[in-house]
Amino acid sequence: MAERIVFYDQIARNKRNSIFLIIGILAVLMLFGYIVGIVMGPDYFTIIMILSIIISIIYVWAGYYYSDKLALASVNAKEADHIRHRQLYNSVESMSLASGLPMPKVYVMNDPNINAFATGRNPKNAVICVTTGAMEKLDKEELEGVIAHEMSHVSNYDIRFMTLVAVLVGMIAIISEIFLRSLWLKGDGDSDNKAGLIFMIVGIVLAILAPIVVSLVQLAISRKREYTADATAVKFTRAPTGLIDALKKIKRENEPEQKGRINKAVAPLFISNPFDTSKVKNLFSTHPPLEERIKVLEKM
């Protein structure tokens, strides 16, 4: 008999793992900063840190505060009609009550495939967007399971959480870029110093590998947040069957048809990555395989 999974344990475990992964990103940042400080000098590193923080925060700030508008515009979503989309509104209202969250704005995007996403920097500014395919192909319980998953992202402040991760990853990428470019301008004062040369080589290797490593960690965090949202959805609906059946329907769909319909920049927001048709674990995927998510849910 398969071991049962308690959704509270699943939520706590994935949140804990997300924190550990962020600590990993911070560790990379500190190690890289230490090496850059030795190679270029502490004063120079301070300037790089200040520049990287300013640039990454400005870049991410725009996305954070306008994420809902950008996402909705990219998929040409329209605000849902209370009469035409009555079942959708009822499902969102039901999950809003179950989660204790404010009623989000509801949008519909014209797409025949089953999908949905949530965005917004906090529960008061949350948006739920559902495809026409989801409304046509899912029954009431399945639709509520999908909505519960998206409300979970809102409840868990995933947009805010992933924004923090994006700032850290952006800082490392910017420091790497500035460091590599600065080496061309640096004098040869330490070229005869064996220790200095070793640190410079280590710094170059880290500057190349660090952005790749932290980007993979960022994707791993995204996958953990999907598992957390699935478990939280079970907490809201008190049954995993609706979400399981919805994910099975998504799995059966002809996913390649989705390519070109959705902007890749917003694909990570969706309940299922429209561009990842792989059935195996993929380090470069924002979502866990549907098969794995279904297996976990079936144990709850």
Sequence and secondary structure as in RCSB ss.txt:
>XXXX:A:sequence
MAERIVFYDQIARNKRNSIFLIIGILAVLMLFGYIVGIVMGPDYFTIIMILSIIISIIYVWAGYYYSDKLALASV
NAKEADHIRHRQLYNSVESMSLASGLPMPKVYVMNDPNINAFATGRNPKNAVICVTTGAMEKLDKEELEGVIAHE
MSHVSNYDIRFMTLVAVLVGMIAIISEIFLRSLWLKGDGDSDNKAGLIFMIVGIVLAILAPIVVSLVQLAISRKR
EYTADATAVKFTRAPTGLIDALKKIKRENEPEQKGRINKAVAPLFISNPFDTSKVKNLFSTHPPLEERIKVLEKM
>XXXX:A:secstr
      HHHHHHHHHHHHHHHHHHHHHHHHHHHHHHHHHH HHHHHHHHHHHHHHHHHHHHHHHHSHHHHHHHHT
T EE  TTTTHHHHHHHHHHHHHHT    EEEEE  SS  EEEE SSGGG EEEEEHHHHHH  HHHHHHHHHHH
HHHHHTTHHHHHHHHHHHHHHHHHHHHHHHHHHTTS STTTT HHHHHHHHHHHHHHHHHHHHHHHHHHHHHHHH
HHHHHHHHHHHHS SHHHHHHHHHHHHS GGGGTTTS TTTGGGBSS TT   SS  TT SS  HHHHHHHHHT 
